[in-house]
Every structure is written in structure tokens, then in C-alpha cells.
């Protein structure tokens, strides 16, 4: 079962859990995908070794978000908090997996958060994590762990955030390339049975737009989904981001190594879009920084 790509079948989805709102939303999104693809969920909770070491220092303090007051970090208190978060993560995974009727597993790791998450992803076909973490400094934009995973991880990536609904319309970019076909076929499989799929045709002229639409219609005609086509003549991240926001869809499904979209544009979309994004990779490689 699962979805077959040029890199094999998606049978195992690793979800990074830290009990933040974005992490909870990511778990729901990953579970919805796992249910559609008959895949297994593997939850991981990482005990942050940097925080543990910091709590052992006599002068370390933490700032309370609600009151802006500081208090001394306590090693025993940090350990208790991590243990509580671990239990919450396990229970959240169990409840979600039961709700979607999918197999699941859970393990706790210790180390640098981003390093452990990227390493754990090597054992799976898809890595799912929140766009942002628990700290206030990263809640508005792309968090440091998510950014490092996007750049360094060589597996498919799912980034989600608070407010995700599995029944929301999906959006996929299509330029006729093999990567775009993979994205379109995947979007069809994970879209809700009565859902809407927006297909953005990346075409600079009418003949190309017509050709891309015929290709996409051939792929989607037997899906039973409602397909809405949009022609987009731009391929830079700023204009694409604006168009995607105007359509107001849910998750964006994007194929890496599309002919019309380079790595710089992909990274720009990931940075700029405030919506769930599924990045599909045709072969094991990390994104090239600009």
C-alpha cells in the first residue's frame, strides 16, 4: 500500500512532537496523509540536550512568556517538564492514531533537536514537523529546526501549523515536469473524497497553458475530485506566494526539481507561505541555498 514514487513507497511517516500548537497540527496533517496512503506513523520526542546542559549552569534563567518575569532554571524542574511533555506527546499520538485508524510507534531521543530529527528522518519516507516551535522568537516565521530540516534532510518534508483542517482544499503547482506530476498524483491521493484541488499551471503563454491543462486533466479525470485550474505566468516566490494566498487553499503540495521552479524559489515559498506545505523529493538530495 502507500504511494509509489521514484524514491519508493511512502509507508512510514516520522512526526516530530513537542506539544506546541504547530506540532499538534502537524500530527493531524501527518495522520490524515497516513490514513490516505495506508502508512505508519512514527512519533519522536527529542529531549533537548542544550536545554539540559543550560539548566545545569548556576546562572541560567528563563523568561516566563505570560509575565515576562525571569526565574532560575532548575535541572530537576527541566527534567520533570520534559518527562511531562513526553507523556503528553505519547498520549496525543495514541489518540490521533486511533482516530485515524493507523498503526503507530513512539520513541524518545536525546541530543540537539534538529540533528536528532534529521537523523530520525533517514528511517522514514516522510518527515513531518511544525513550521515553528515553542519559543516566542520563532512562532511567527519558519523555525530554526524546520529550516534546517528543509535544507539538510533528504526525504519528503511536511510542514504544518496551527489551524490545519484535513478537509481544506489542496493546491498543487504544475509545470509538466516529472516532479510536478508526482506532486499532482500525490495531491489526488491525499485530498478529501469530496474535496477541491486547485492546480496552478505555471505557463508564460496560452499555448503552454492549454497543453499543461490537457496533461493535468488526463491525470485527474478519473479521480472524482473537483479540480479548479489557475494559470500563473510567474515563477518567482513573491508572485507565487501572493497568488497562492489569493486562492486561500489549505495545504500546498510542491514537487522539488520542477523545471519552472528552482531551489531559491522553493525556499522562498517555504519561508513566505503561512500554510501547510508538503515538499516531495524525487531523489535523495538537500536543497541548495541561494
VOBA-1610 file (N, C-alpha, C; in pm, whole numbers, padded with zeros to 5 digits, always signed):
BEGIN
Unk+00085-00119+00000Unk+00000+00000+00000Unk+00088+00123+00000Unk+00027+00243+00016Unk+00106+00365+00015Unk+00116+00422-00124Unk+00188+00531-00136Unk+00205+00595-00265Unk+00343+00565-00319Unk+00350+00522-00444Unk+00476+00488-00505Unk+00533+00609-00577Unk+00658+00642-00548Unk+00729+00749-00614Unk+00857+00692-00672Unk+00935+00778-00739Unk+01062+00731-00793Unk+01159+00697-00681Unk+01126+00733-00557Unk+01211+00701-00443Unk+01154+00587-00361Unk+01051+00520-00411Unk+00993+00410-00336Unk+00855+00446-00285Unk+00806+00369-00189Unk+00670+00384-00139Unk+00670+00452-00002Unk+00578+00546+00018Unk+00566+00611+00148Unk+00488+00519+00241Unk+00559+00450+00326Unk+00497+00359+00421Unk+00516+00405+00566Unk+00613+00492+00587Unk+00646+00533+00724Unk+00662+00685+00729Unk+00589+00749+00818Unk+00594+00894+00835Unk+00643+00925+00976Unk+00755+00993+00985Unk+00809+01034+01114Unk+00756+01172+01151Unk+00700+01184+01270Unk+00643+01311+01317Unk+00720+01358+01439Unk+00775+01479+01431Unk+00844+01539+01545Unk+00741+01605+01636Unk+00737+01562+01762Unk+00636+01610+01857Unk+00702+01687+01971Unk+00649+01807+01999Unk+00695+01883+02116Unk+00578+01946+02191Unk+00455+01907+02154Unk+00331+01952+02219Unk+00299+02098+02193Unk+00370+02165+02103Unk+00335+02301+02064Unk+00212+02296+01973Unk+00140+02408+01957Unk+00024+02408+01867Unk+00058+02365+01725Unk+00173+02411+01673Unk+00212+02372+01538Unk+00241+02222+01531Unk+00301+02167+01636Unk+00330+02024+01640Unk+00202+01942+01641Unk+00103+01986+01716Unk-00026+01916+01719Unk-00093+01919+01582Unk-00087+02034+01516Unk-00145+02045+01383Unk-00072+01957+01283Unk+00060+01948+01298Unk+00139+01863+01210Unk+00102+01717+01227Unk+00078+01677+01350Unk+00037+01539+01376Unk-00095+01508+01307Unk-00190+01600+01314Unk-00318+01580+01245Unk-00298+01569+01094Unk-00215+01657+01039Unk-00190+01654+00894Unk-00121+01525+00854Unk-00021+01484+00932Unk+00052+01361+00901Unk-00040+01239+00913Unk-00128+01240+01013Unk-00221+01129+01031Unk-00319+01120+00915Unk-00365+01236+00868Unk-00456+01236+00753Unk-00388+01178+00630Unk-00262+01215+00609Unk-00187+01161+00495Unk-00163+01012+00514Unk-00125+00972+00636Unk-00102+00830+00663Unk-00228+00748+00640Unk-00342+00802+00680Unk-00467+00732+00657Unk-00498+00715+00510Unk-00471+00819+00431Unk-00498+00812+00287Unk-00402+00718+00216Unk-00278+00709+00265Unk-00176+00628+00197Unk-00152+00494+00266Unk-00229+00464+00371Unk-00211+00339+00447Unk-00068+00327+00499Unk-00020+00435+00556Unk+00116+00440+00607Unk+00116+00433+00760Unk+00234+00415+00817Unk+00252+00408+00962Unk+00305+00541+01014Unk+00260+00579+01133Unk+00311+00700+01199Unk+00416+00661+01302Unk+00530+00729+01296Unk+00636+00709+01394Unk+00660+00842+01465Unk+00615+00852+01589Unk+00632+00976+01664Unk+00765+00978+01737Unk+00830+01094+01737Unk+00955+01109+01812Unk+00946+01233+01901Unk+01001+01221+02020Unk+01014+01333+02112Unk+01161+01347+02146Unk+01215+01467+02128Unk+01358+01489+02150Unk+01380+01568+02279Unk+01455+01508+02370Unk+01499+01580+02489Unk+01616+01669+02450Unk+01596+01798+02460Unk+01694+01896+02412Unk+01817+01898+02503Unk+01928+01844+02453Unk+02050+01835+02534Unk+02105+01973+02567Unk+02085+02070+02478Unk+02132+02206+02505Unk+02058+02266+02625Unk+01927+02243+02632Unk+01849+02292+02744Unk+01888+02222+02873Unk+01915+02093+02864Unk+01957+02017+02982Unk+02089+02072+03036Unk+02185+02094+02947Unk+02315+02147+02990Unk+02301+02289+03045Unk+02215+02368+02983Unk+02195+02506+03029Unk+02136+02508+03170Unk+02044+02415+03196Unk+01980+02411+03327Unk+02078+02372+03437Unk+02187+02309+03400Unk+02288+02268+03498Unk+02380+02383+03538Unk+02377+02494+03463Unk+02461+02609+03495Unk+02397+02691+03606Unk+02476+02741+03701Unk+02419+02811+03818Unk+02357+02946+03787Unk+02393+03006+03674Unk+02345+03141+03644Unk+02237+03144+03536Unk+02187+03030+03493Unk+02088+03026+03384Unk+01950+03064+03435Unk+01880+03145+03354Unk+01744+03186+03387Unk+01654+03167+03267Unk+01524+03159+03291Unk+01425+03154+03184Unk+01327+03269+03202Unk+01274+03320+03089Unk+01177+03428+03092Unk+01038+03367+03073Unk+00948+03392+03165Unk+00812+03342+03155Unk+00735+03424+03052Unk+00672+03355+02956Unk+00607+03422+02845Unk+00493+03512+02891Unk+00410+03464+02982Unk+00290+03538+03021Unk+00318+03660+03108Unk+00424+03652+03190Unk+00451+03761+03285Unk+00577+03839+03253Unk+00661+03788+03164Unk+00790+03850+03129Unk+00886+03852+03247Unk+00854+03779+03353Unk+00943+03769+03468Unk+01042+03656+03447Unk+01156+03667+03513Unk+01260+03565+03500Unk+01266+03480+03626Unk+01312+03358+03608Unk+01336+03270+03722Unk+01452+03179+03686Unk+01520+03130+03787Unk+01636+03047+03764Unk+01595+02911+03709Unk+01672+02866+03609Unk+01647+02733+03553Unk+01691+02628+03653Unk+01608+02530+03671Unk+01636+02423+03767Unk+01646+02292+03690Unk+01759+02222+03704Unk+01781+02098+03628Unk+01672+01995+03656Unk+01636+01981+03782Unk+01531+01884+03817Unk+01397+01926+03758Unk+01370+02056+03761Unk+01245+02105+03704Unk+01238+02085+03554Unk+01350+02108+03485Unk+01356+02086+03341Unk+01332+01939+03309Unk+01392+01850+03389Unk+01374+01706+03367Unk+01228+01666+03385Unk+01163+01722+03488Unk+01021+01691+03511Unk+00935+01743+03396Unk+00967+01863+03349Unk+00890+01921+03239Unk+00904+01838+03113Unk+01025+01792+03083Unk+01047+01708+02965Unk+00972+01577+02978Unk+00972+01519+03098Unk+00901+01393+03118Unk+00752+01412+03096Unk+00699+01525+03145Unk+00557+01554+03125Unk+00525+01573+02978Unk+00609+01648+02907Unk+00587+01670+02764Unk+00596+01539+02686Unk+00686+01452+02727Unk+00699+01321+02661Unk+00570+01241+02677Unk+00514+01239+02797Unk+00388+01166+02821Unk+00274+01227+02740Unk+00270+01361+02735Unk+00166+01428+02658Unk+00179+01396+02509Unk+00302+01393+02459Unk+00326+01363+02318Unk+00282+01220+02285Unk+00316+01126+02372Unk+00279+00987+02350Unk+00127+00970+02350Unk+00060+01034+02445Unk-00086+01022+02453Unk-00153+01089+02333Unk-00100+01202+02291Unk-00155+01271+02175Unk-00139+01185+02050Unk-00024+01121+02034Unk-00002+01032+01920Unk-00098+00914+01924Unk-00114+00854+02042Unk-00202+00738+02055Unk-00346+00774+02018Unk-00395+00885+02071Unk-00532+00927+02042Unk-00552+00958+01894Unk-00455+01027+01835Unk-00467+01064+01693Unk-00462+00941+01604Unk-00371+00849+01633Unk-00360+00727+01553Unk-00488+00644+01561Unk-00546+00637+01679Unk-00672+00563+01695Unk-00785+00630+01617Unk-00786+00762+01620Unk-00892+00836+01549Unk-00886+00812+01400Unk-00765+00802+01345Unk-00749+00781+01201Unk-00735+00632+01164Unk-00728+00546+01264Unk-00717+00403+01239Unk-00588+00362+01172Unk-00476+00413+01221Unk-00346+00384+01159Unk-00249+00330+01263Unk-00156+00243+01222Unk-00055+00193+01316Unk+00042+00303+01355Unk+00099+00292+01475Unk+00190+00396+01521Unk+00295+00339+01615Unk+00401+00414+01631Unk+00507+00382+01726Unk+00560+00513+01783Unk+00634+00503+01894Unk+00684+00623+01960Unk+00818+00594+02023Unk+00907+00692+02018Unk+01035+00678+02087Unk+01086+00815+02130Unk+01167+00813+02234Unk+01227+00935+02288Unk+01376+00936+02256Unk+01423+01049+02206Unk+01564+01066+02172Unk+01621+01178+02258Unk+01754+01182+02267Unk+01819+01291+02340Unk+01936+01343+02257Unk+01945+01475+02244Unk+02052+01536+02167Unk+02011+01674+02119Unk+02081+01725+02019Unk+02041+01850+01956Unk+01914+01824+01876Unk+01812+01906+01896Unk+01680+01877+01841Unk+01685+01859+01690Unk+01742+01956+01618Unk+01743+01947+01472Unk+01823+01827+01423Unk+01936+01799+01488Unk+02019+01685+01447Unk+01945+01554+01464Unk+01879+01536+01578Unk+01808+01412+01605Unk+01689+01393+01511Unk+01620+01502+01481Unk+01504+01493+01391Unk+01548+01454+01250Unk+01652+01519+01200Unk+01701+01489+01066Unk+01754+01346+01059Unk+01821+01302+01165Unk+01871+01164+01169Unk+01757+01064+01171Unk+01653+01092+01248Unk+01537+01002+01255Unk+01466+00993+01121Unk+01471+01101+01044Unk+01403+01103+00914Unk+01464+01005+00816Unk+01590+00967+00838Unk+01656+00873+00748Unk+01588+00736+00750Unk+01514+00707+00857Unk+01448+00578+00870Unk+01304+00581+00819Unk+01264+00693+00761Unk+01126+00705+00715Unk+01122+00759+00573Unk+01002+00767+00518Unk+00983+00818+00382Unk+00938+00963+00382Unk+00880+01008+00493Unk+00830+01145+00504Unk+00855+01196+00645Unk+00912+01315+00655Unk+00934+01380+00784Unk+00833+01491+00801Unk+00759+01489+00912Unk+00657+01590+00940Unk+00694+01665+01067Unk+00692+01797+01059Unk+00721+01880+01176Unk+00652+02015+01162Unk+00639+02084+01275Unk+00574+02213+01274Unk+00662+02320+01211Unk+00599+02418+01150Unk+00675+02530+01093Unk+00753+02603+01201Unk+00696+02613+01320Unk+00759+02683+01431Unk+00751+02598+01555Unk+00835+02630+01651Unk+00838+02554+01775Unk+00768+02624+01889Unk+00816+02599+02010Unk+00751+02651+02130Unk+00799+02790+02168Unk+00919+02829+02125Unk+00975+02956+02169Unk+00909+03073+02100Unk+00887+03185+02169Unk+00820+03301+02110Unk+00894+03357+01990Unk+01028+03348+01990Unk+01107+03410+01883Unk+01083+03347+01747Unk+01034+03223+01742Unk+01020+03155+01613Unk+00875+03128+01576Unk+00779+03180+01653Unk+00640+03145+01627Unk+00583+03212+01504Unk+00639+03324+01465Unk+00581+03396+01353Unk+00634+03347+01219Unk+00758+03306+01213Unk+00817+03264+01088Unk+00855+03117+01091Unk+00941+03079+00999Unk+00989+02941+00992Unk+01091+02919+01103Unk+01067+02820+01187Unk+01157+02793+01298Unk+01291+02740+01252Unk+01390+02748+01340Unk+01526+02706+01304Unk+01533+02557+01275Unk+01460+02476+01351Unk+01461+02331+01327Unk+01397+02298+01193Unk+01284+02361+01164Unk+01217+02338+01036Unk+01306+02382+00920Unk+01370+02496+00935Unk+01456+02547+00828Unk+01573+02453+00803Unk+01636+02404+00909Unk+01748+02312+00893Unk+01703+02181+00831Unk+01585+02133+00870Unk+01533+02009+00814Unk+01507+02023+00664Unk+01450+02136+00624Unk+01421+02159+00482Unk+01550+02160+00401Unk+01653+02225+00454Unk+01778+02240+00379Unk+01861+02113+00380Unk+01865+02042+00494Unk+01959+01931+00508Unk+01896+01793+00491Unk+01768+01779+00524Unk+01705+01648+00513Unk+01690+01607+00367Unk+01700+01478+00342Unk+01693+01428+00204Unk+01564+01349+00179Unk+01468+01360+00268Unk+01342+01289+00250Unk+01230+01389+00220Unk+01111+01339+00191Unk+00996+01427+00174Unk+00971+01502+00306Unk+00921+01625+00296Unk+00901+01709+00414Unk+00757+01760+00418Unk+00695+01750+00536Unk+00565+01812+00560Unk+00581+01915+00670Unk+00548+02041+00640Unk+00549+02148+00739Unk+00405+02192+00762Unk+00363+02194+00887Unk+00226+02234+00914Unk+00223+02339+01024Unk+00107+02393+01050Unk+00090+02496+01151Unk-00051+02493+01205Unk-00069+02564+01313Unk-00198+02565+01382Unk-00311+02608+01289Unk-00425+02540+01299Unk-00541+02575+01218Unk-00562+02484+01099Unk-00474+02385+01079Unk-00490+02294+00965Unk-00617+02211+00980Unk-00688+02196+00868Unk-00805+02108+00862Unk-00788+02016+00742Unk-00799+01886+00766Unk-00774+01788+00659Unk-00874+01801+00545Unk-00991+01860+00571Unk-01092+01874+00466Unk-01072+02000+00381Unk-00973+02081+00415Unk-00949+02204+00339Unk-00902+02172+00198Unk-00929+02261+00102Unk-00881+02239-00036Unk-00729+02229-00041Unk-00680+02150-00134Unk-00536+02138-00157Unk-00498+02220-00279Unk-00373+02257-00287Unk-00322+02332-00401Unk-00190+02271-00446Unk-00174+02253-00577Unk-00052+02194-00630Unk-00001+02278-00747Unk+00131+02295-00755Unk+00192+02365-00868Unk+00224+02264-00977Unk+00192+02298-01102Unk+00212+02203-01213Unk+00277+02273-01332Unk+00390+02217-01378Unk+00459+02270-01496Unk+00489+02163-01600Unk+00431+02043-01581Unk+00450+01935-01676Unk+00571+01848-01650Unk+00655+01884-01555Unk+00774+01806-01525Unk+00737+01680-01448Unk+00833+01588-01437Unk+00809+01465-01362Unk+00782+01497-01215Unk+00854+01597-01161Unk+00833+01636-01022Unk+00692+01690-01001Unk+00643+01767-01098Unk+00507+01823-01088Unk+00402+01714-01099Unk+00425+01615-01185Unk+00331+01503-01196Unk+00324+01424-01066Unk+00440+01404-01004Unk+00442+01336-00874Unk+00360+01414-00772Unk+00377+01547-00770Unk+00302+01630-00676Unk+00152+01623-00702Unk+00113+01627-00829Unk-00029+01622-00864Unk-00090+01487-00827Unk-00021+01379-00859Unk-00071+01246-00827Unk-00083+01226-00675Unk+00015+01278-00601Unk+00010+01268-00455Unk-00106+01348-00399Unk-00124+01470-00450Unk-00234+01555-00403Unk-00369+01487-00425Unk-00384+01419-00538Unk-00509+01349-00565Unk-00534+01239-00463Unk-00430+01171-00420Unk-00445+01060-00327Unk-00476+01107-00185Unk-00422+01221-00147Unk-00441+01264-00009Unk-00555+01365+00007Unk-00612+01413-00103Unk-00723+01507-00095Unk-00847+01438-00039Unk-00927+01514+00033Unk-01052+01460+00086Unk-01140+01410-00028Unk-01221+01306+00000Unk-01301+01243-00105Unk-01393+01341-00176Unk-01442+01438-00103Unk-01530+01539-00164Unk-01462+01675-00170Unk-01329+01673-00168Unk-01254+01797-00159Unk-01227+01863-00293Unk-01172+01983-00284Unk-01135+02061-00402Unk-00984+02062-00415Unk-00936+02046-00537Unk-00793+02052-00564Unk-00768+02166-00663Unk-00692+02266-00619Unk-00653+02376-00706Unk-00522+02340-00775Unk-00519+02352-00907Unk-00398+02323-00985Unk-00349+02453-01047Unk-00230+02497-01005Unk-00171+02618-01061Unk-00083+02579-01179Unk-00123+02619-01298Unk-00047+02589-01419Unk+00056+02699-01439Unk+00184+02663-01432Unk+00291+02761-01447Unk+00325+02774-01595Unk+00264+02872-01660Unk+00279+02886-01805Unk+00286+03034-01841Unk+00385+03068-01922Unk+00403+03207-01963Unk+00327+03247-02087Unk+00258+03151-02152Unk+00180+03184-02272Unk+00060+03090-02281Unk-00036+03126-02365Unk-00160+03050-02375Unk-00141+02908-02430Unk-00059+02888-02536Unk-00041+02751-02585Unk+00014+02657-02478Unk+00112+02705-02401Unk+00167+02620-02295Unk+00064+02594-02187Unk-00014+02695-02153Unk-00118+02677-02052Unk-00220+02572-02097Unk-00257+02576-02225Unk-00353+02478-02278Unk-00295+02338-02275Unk-00166+02326-02309Unk-00102+02193-02308Unk-00095+02138-02166Unk-00055+02223-02070Unk-00046+02178-01932Unk-00182+02138-01877Unk-00284+02212-01916Unk-00419+02177-01868Unk-00462+02042-01922Unk-00435+02016-02049Unk-00472+01885-02107Unk-00399+01773-02033Unk-00271+01793-02005Unk-00194+01691-01932Unk-00255+01668-01794Unk-00282+01778-01723Unk-00335+01766-01588Unk-00474+01703-01587Unk-00555+01735-01686Unk-00689+01676-01695Unk-00681+01526-01720Unk-00583+01482-01796Unk-00564+01339-01819Unk-00533+01267-01689Unk-00452+01331-01604Unk-00414+01271-01476Unk-00530+01272-01377Unk-00611+01376-01379Unk-00713+01396-01275Unk-00853+01348-01312Unk-00876+01314-01439Unk-01015+01293-01485Unk-01088+01179-01415Unk-01016+01077-01368Unk-01082+00964-01304Unk-01077+00971-01152Unk-01034+01082-01099Unk-01015+01092-00954Unk-01144+01114-00877Unk-01245+01172-00943Unk-01368+01204-00873Unk-01360+01331-00790Unk-01245+01396-00791Unk-01227+01520-00717Unk-01271+01640-00801Unk-01304+01749-00733Unk-01334+01875-00801Unk-01203+01947-00828Unk-01172+01970-00955Unk-01045+02031-00994Unk-01070+02173-01044Unk-00997+02268-00990Unk-01004+02406-01037Unk-00866+02447-01088Unk-00861+02493-01214Unk-00733+02530-01276Unk-00712+02681-01270Unk-00588+02720-01251Unk-00548+02860-01249Unk-00419+02873-01329Unk-00412+02968-01419Unk-00291+02990-01498Unk-00209+03101-01432Unk-00083+03070-01402Unk+00007+03165-01337Unk+00128+03187-01427Unk+00150+03309-01477Unk+00262+03334-01568Unk+00394+03361-01498Unk+00394+03365-01364Unk+00517+03397-01291Unk+00572+03272-01223Unk+00703+03272-01199Unk+00763+03159-01128Unk+00858+03204-01017Unk+00849+03331-00974Unk+00929+03375-00860Unk+00847+03360-00733Unk+00915+03344-00620Unk+00847+03310-00495Unk+00751+03419-00448Unk+00785+03546-00471Unk+00699+03655-00424Unk+00563+03653-00493Unk+00564+03646-00626Unk+00438+03646-00701Unk+00360+03517-00678Unk+00431+03404-00674Unk+00363+03277-00649Unk+00296+03278-00511Unk+00366+03331-00412Unk+00310+03338-00277Unk+00183+03421-00275Unk+00185+03534-00345Unk+00066+03619-00350Unk-00051+03548-00416Unk-00024+03478-00525Unk-00131+03404-00594Unk-00189+03294-00506Unk-00102+03223-00437Unk-00147+03114-00351Unk-00233+03168-00238Unk-00194+03282-00181Unk-00274+03342-00073Unk-00412+03384-00124Unk-00418+03435-00246Unk-00545+03480-00302Unk-00642+03363-00321Unk-00588+03246-00355Unk-00673+03128-00374Unk-00725+03077-00240Unk-00648+03099-00133Unk-00692+03065+00002Unk-00722+02915+00016Unk-00623+02834-00015Unk-00639+02689-00003Unk-00586+02644+00133Unk-00582+02513+00152Unk-00523+02458+00272Unk-00377+02424+00247Unk-00348+02295+00235Unk-00211+02252+00213Unk-00165+02276+00070Unk-00039+02317+00056Unk+00025+02330-00075Unk+00115+02209-00097Unk+00100+02144-00212Unk+00182+02028-00248Unk+00277+02072-00358Unk+00406+02057-00332Unk+00508+02112-00421Unk+00612+02006-00453Unk+00640+01986-00581Unk+00743+01893-00622Unk+00878+01962-00634Unk+00978+01906-00569Unk+01113+01961-00583Unk+01168+01926-00721Unk+01257+02009-00770Unk+01320+01990-00901Unk+01221+02005-01017Unk+01120+02088-00997Unk+01034+02123-01110Unk+01114+02207-01209Unk+01078+02201-01335Unk+01152+02275-01436Unk+01132+02426-01424Unk+01014+02469-01379Unk+00984+02612-01374Unk+01013+02675-01239Unk+01052+02594-01140Unk+01074+02645-01005Unk+01208+02595-00954Unk+01302+02686-00928Unk+01433+02645-00880Unk+01437+02639-00728Unk+01552+02597-00673Unk+01564+02581-00528Unk+01541+02712-00453Unk+01589+02822-00509Unk+01571+02952-00444Unk+01423+02985-00429Unk+01345+02957-00533Unk+01201+02983-00528Unk+01132+02890-00429Unk+01173+02764-00426Unk+01115+02669-00330Unk+01138+02717-00188Unk+01262+02757-00157Unk+01292+02806-00023Unk+01214+02934+00008Unk+01197+03019-00093Unk+01119+03141-00075Unk+00974+03111-00043Unk+00916+03013-00111Unk+00777+02974-00084Unk+00763+02918+00058Unk+00858+02835+00096Unk+00853+02777+00230Unk+00862+02885+00337Unk+00946+02984+00313Unk+00963+03094+00408Unk+00839+03184+00414Unk+00779+03211+00298Unk+00676+03314+00289Unk+00534+03265+00314Unk+00507+03139+00283Unk+00369+03090+00293Unk+00333+03053+00436Unk+00221+03102+00483Unk+00172+03069+00617Unk+00063+02964+00606Unk+00097+02852+00546Unk+00002+02741+00530Unk+00082+02611+00530Unk+00017+02498+00554Unk+00087+02371+00548Unk+00147+02349+00409Unk+00263+02287+00404Unk+00330+02263+00276Unk+00392+02124+00276Unk+00364+02049+00170Unk+00421+01916+00151Unk+00521+01924+00036Unk+00649+01905+00067Unk+00756+01910-00033Unk+00797+01768-00068Unk+00777+01732-00196Unk+00807+01596-00242Unk+00937+01597-00321Unk+01025+01506-00283Unk+01156+01498-00346Unk+01164+01372-00430Unk+01213+01387-00554Unk+01221+01273-00644Unk+01339+01183-00612Unk+01446+01242-00561Unk+01565+01164-00530Unk+01631+01223-00406Unk+01708+01141-00333Unk+01769+01190-00210Unk+01867+01304-00236Unk+01833+01423-00194Unk+01924+01537-00203Unk+01871+01648-00115Unk+01959+01735-00070Unk+01919+01850+00009Unk+01905+01970-00083Unk+01825+02068-00041Unk+01808+02189-00120Unk+01937+02269-00122Unk+01962+02332-00235Unk+02079+02420-00247Unk+02040+02560-00202Unk+02118+02617-00112Unk+02094+02754-00068Unk+02133+02850-00178Unk+02065+02965-00180Unk+02098+03067-00280Unk+02236+03124-00253
//
